[in-house]
Amino acid sequence: MPSAPLVYPDRETNMVGKTSEKTDRFLGKIAQLIPNSLVVWTVLDPPIPLLPAT
């Protein structure tokens, strides 16, 4: 199963709920691919409880 990282820029300061300091990682599969134009992922992570409001 492919895993994809979402990396956030240094200017991002609200890091609540991230997998690590500047990165989220998820499992998924590519549902649609148009080279050099579009990638649509189907996320396969199990649902997580909502995070408390800050």
ZIZICOR-V659792 format. One record per pair of residues at least 4 apart in sequence whose ideal C-beta (glycine too) atoms are under 6 Angstrom apart, sorted by the first residue. I is the first residue (numbers start at 0). J is the second residue. If there is no record, write none. Layout:
<<I	J> <I	J>>
This chain:
<<0	26> <2	24> <2	26> <4	22> <4	24> <5	23> <6	22> <7	11> <7	21> <16	50> <17	23> <18	22> <18	23> <18	24> <25	42> <25	44> <26	43> <26	44> <27	40> <27	41> <27	42> <27	43> <28	41> <30	39> <30	41> <31	39> <32	38> <33	37>>
